[in-house]
């Protein structure tokens, strides 16, 4: 699953901080987890118990068996301007893992993020979208967000949306539908952002890096088979994939079976010098 914390804005790990009002709203988004139970704790400079957060009930992700939720907390502008680090720490008993992301004040300015399509949208629902997100805007004066792609052809992005945040700044986003074929082929997509406060346009690009996973199915251990337990474990090792966005689903006789219970670890970096990831899933 993924944890994303931010200051002043509404699924890899990215953090943003911005100030401008007497109260700063911190938001933490947690997505792609299963099973449902988890706990969220807010830390201030690594210390627990100093900041209370409210976590919304988890909701089931569309076209997937996983869940998503959000947690929010409020701090004063003076605390935010001190440069303290606010950490959203998520503990997920089902996978035995703890994830963190943080937000803190930066030196001002705007930040542009490109959000890739989810695996479920790419390969299940077949409606992948890219999203260009701009945070910490003082308003919409001269705001333009233009999508383009590397290969010749027209694009059809959705209308631009603008949302006011709790700290009197604005978050702008513009999504664009793409084809699974173009994404899997490594096509490069770019978002150009113009605003009256920017001396020059901001341009961000995104594409899929080709690194398909290798999958290994591990049979139950002999000692487990000879034990008196009523069940045994089948383990799936998935390794060598990039980026970390991935969906794992167990099937029985080549068909999905929702009655099967399994646990999948979050993607883990496969060594310090390797950009690929691996994970385990246990049935």
Secondary structure, 3 states (H helix, E strand, C coil): CEEEEEECCCCCCCEECCCCCCEEEEEEEEEEECCCCCEEEEEECCECCCCCCEECCCEECCCCCCEEEEEEEEEEHHHHHCCCCEEEEEEECCCCEEEEEEECCCCCCCEEEEECCCHHHHHCCCCCEEEEEEEEECCCCCCEEEEEECCCCCCCECCCEEEECCCCCEEEEEEEECCHHHHHCCCCEEEEEECCCCCCCEEEEECCCCCCCEEEEECCCHHHHCCCCCCCCCEEEEEEECCCCCCCCCEECCEECCCCCCEECCCEECCCCCCCEEEEEEC
